[in-house]
Amino acid sequence: MKVYSTIAFGLIAFSIPTLAAPAPPASSPTEASTNDYRMGPMVPMQFRGSTVEGGPDMELHGTAEQVITHLNKVHPGWEEEMESLDAIQKGALKARGWAGPPICFNTPGSDARAHIILGDGVSHLRRLGNQLCGTPANSCSRVSCSWYSAIYLCSDRNDPVGVPCNRIADAAESIANVCQKPGLWWQPARGHLSDTDGYTIVVRGDGC
């Protein structure tokens, strides 16, 4: 399966029952006093990926945590296979550009905990490698959530987007590092980082 940095695809029918581009810039946070980033309607994340080169795609709905739980049940050993596939596919990824550094504390909602984003959210997304985490047109999907700290993928255009899960992890890591409020033990952080290809990664608090 050839994977590109952004791929459009339609709504996926199958859902879970219970259910490498350059690193983002790590400069000083940009504070927004106006033009807050408004997130679109929330829909489940669409995961598409394969563990075998040229093999059939898996199509699942849910957060990274839910996808991992499902794969652990139905396909033990999937991580080793996916790591090998990622190494093969790495050269096919198109480099994209971030629109600028993270913009901090301009997304409505509560703050996430930076250490949870870095310790849980980013690591869960990295386990899914360069397989695609996606969302429909003009909407947002919660791609990871743990201990009231969530990561979202939002499409800012009129068609769906599919982004390598690793790239979402890159953005979330940058937001959590740049947008922390200093001096507080629980490391509150909130912000977003947009890609020039028409999608945005958001970090904020959520109920999970």
Secondary structure, DSSP 8 states (H G I E B T S, - for coil): ----SS------S---S------------EE-SSS------B---EEEE-SSTT---EEEES-HHHHHHHHHHH-TTHHHHHHHHHHHHGGG-----BSSS-EES-SSS--EEHHHIIIIIHHHHHHTTTSEEEE-TT-EEEEEEETTEEEEEEE-SSS-EEEEHHHHHHHHHHHHHHSB-TT-TT-EE-EEEEETTTEEEEEEE---
